[in-house]
């Protein structure tokens, strides 16, 4: 009940953003179940997310990230689906972000993966305290063909 009350207290532009966040989290959660991450990266690398009209809104990137984090409580998401949804929402609101994917070795036979989103070199979504342990992988087409 508290979430519903908090939703109705939001300004109209943030209500729209919250609904969009739910939509994109669900969209990428489903796509990651149906398609391989590699095929999604190829599609993503072909998109610059410039397809959306960049509009200058009064919503800060911090507020967008906070709304996305709140929405991810209703649509439990991986860091990758959250970063993908975040990239779309940031782009739609005039922020040019970069998606990162990294892997780290946990123990002898185990790897861990993580994705995050940066804006001007600063992590804005899916940050971890030990993020430096991840070795970043190339995910755009130019880097993959080097």
N, C-alpha and C positions, 0 to 999 in steps of 0.2 A: 504494500500500500504506500509506503514511503517513497518508492521510486516513482509512482504515478503522481504523487503530490509534487515531488521535486521537478518532474517533467513539466507539469502545467505551470510551474513558477518560472520556467526558463523564458527568456525573450524569444520571440517568434523565429528569428534567424538561427538560434541555437536549437530550437525544437526541430527545425528542418535538418540541421546538421546531425542531430542525434538519430533521426530516422534514417538519414543517409548512411551514417556509421553502422547502424544495425544491418541495413541492406548490404553494404559492401563486405562487412564481416561474414555474413551468411553466404554471400556470393563466392568469396574466396575460400571459405571453409568447404563448400560443396565442390568447387573447381579443383581444390587440392586433393579431394577424395576421388574425383573422377579422372583426373589427368595427372600425368607425371609432373613433378616440379620442373624438370628440364623443359618440357613443352611449354609450360607457363612462362619460364624465363625467356624462351625464344620469342613468345608473343609479347612479353613485357619489353624486351630489348628493341622490338620493332615499334613499340609505342613510346613516345617520350612523355606521355600524359599531357602533351600540348594540344591534344584534340579538344580539350575542354577550354572554353573561353576563360582566360585568366582574368578574374575579376578581383578587384581590390575590395576586401571586406574589412569590417572593423573587428573581425575575429582574429585573435593572435594565434600563432602556431601552438603556443602552450595550451590555449583553451581548446583548440581542435584536438590535441593529444589527450587532454583530460576527458573530453566528451567521448573520444574513441575508447579510452580505458574504461570509462563507466559503461559504455555500450557492450564492451567485451565481457562484462559480468553477466549479461543476459544471453549473449551468444559466445560461449566459451571458445576461445580461439588460440591457435598456435601463434608464435611470434611472427611466423611468415605471413599468415593470413591477416594479422593485425598490421604488419608493415605494408603489405600490399594495399589494404584498405586505407591506411594512413597516407600512402603516396597519392592515391586518387583524391582523397579529401583535401590534402594540402594543396595539390595542384589546382583543384577546382576553386580554391580560395586564394590563389595567387602566389603560392610558395613553391619553389622548385627544389624538390628534395631528391635524395639519392638513396636507393635501396642497396643494402649490403647483406651478404651472406657469408658466414664463416663456419669453420669446423675446428674442433679441438679433440685431441686424443684424451679420453678419460682414463683408460688403463691399457693393458697390453693389447686387447682385442676389441676395444670399444671406442666409438667416436660419438661426439655430441655436435649438433648443428644449432646455429642461432642466426636470426636475421634481425636487422635494425634499420632505422631510417635516420638519415642525417640531413641537416639544413646548414649550408655554409660551413661544413666540416664538423658541426656539433651534433651529437646524438640527440634527437628529439622524440624518439619513440623506441621502445623495447630495449632500453639501456640495462646493463647488468653491472654489478660491482666488479666482476672479474672478466669483463669483455675483452681485455687485452690478450687473454689466453686463446682467443679464436683467430685462426689464420684465415684471412679474407679470400674468398674465391671470386674469380672474374665472372660476372653474370651478364655483361653486355656483349653484343655480337663482335665488336672490334677487339676486345680483350680476349675473347674465346678463340679467335683465329690467329693470334700471335704465336 
